Amino acid sequence: MGFVQYLKDTRGELRHVAWPTRVQTIVFTALVIIVSILTSLYLGFFDYIFTTGLGEVVELFPGSSNAPFEIQDIETEPVAPTTPDIDTLVPDAE
């Protein structure tokens, strides 16, 4: 089966398709938009409820904070940046 025959068969099959009318297309498009908005509101509502609830549960544990980790003060001496000696990097060009 060649490519040209494939195109002919595809065109023949497309003639059998029952295409929607203009009004049906508009109604179905509006329906998809409305259902998408309602679904996002539904999922967003439960996401908010669960996130808030989980935050409240975490707050109940002792030693918990809003920070993902605690920064501990560690006494260290400042370290000066070091640079390699230029003489060791470039040999004498003699």
N, C-alpha and C positions, 0 to 999 in steps of 0.2 A: 504494500500500500504506500503510494507516494504522497508527498506533501500536497500536491495539487488535488488529489482525490480526497485527502483529509479535509481540505478547505471546502470542497464541494459538499461533502457529507455534513460538515458543520453548518453550512448555509442551509442545507435541506432541513436539518433538525431545528434550526432557529425559526423556520417558517411554521413549525408545529407548536411553538411556544405561545401560550395565552398571556400576552403582555397586559399589565394593569393600565387602567385608564388614567388620565391626568388627575382626576379627583381622588382616585384610590391611592395614587402615588403621594399626593399631598397629605391625605389622611394618615397613611402609614408612616410617613416621615414625621408628622406631628406626634403620632403615637410613640414612635421610637424616642423622640426628644423628651416627651413627658415621662415615659417609663425610666429613661436614663437619669433624669433629674430626681425623680422619686427614689430610685435605687441609691443614688449618691447621698441623698438626705438620710435615708434609712441607715446606710452603712456609717455615715458620719456621726449620726446620733449615737449608735452603739459604740463606735470608737471613742467618742467623748465620754460616755458613761463608763466604759471599761478603763480608760486611761485615768479618769478622775478617781474611780474606785481603787485601782491599783496604787495610785499615789497616796490615797488615804491609808491603805493597808501598810504601805512601806513606812509611812510616818509613825505608825503604832510601835514599830520595833525600836528598842533603845539604841542610841548611838547612830541612828540614821539621820541623814541630812539630804538636802536637795542636790548636793554635789555628788558626782559619780565616784569620786575618791577624795580622800583627805590628804592635804599636803602637810607633811611633817617638817618642822624646822630642824634642819641638820646643820650643825656648826661645822663649817669647812673654811679653810684658809683660801683666799683668792689665789688663783694660779695665773701667772703672767704668761701670755702667749709666747711660744718659742718659735724661732725661725732657724732653719738650718744655716750653717756657716757657708758663705758663698765660696770659700776656698775648697771646701770638700765637694761642692757640686761641679765647679768648673776647673779642670786642671790647667796648670800654667801652659800657655801657648808658646813655649820656647823651642 
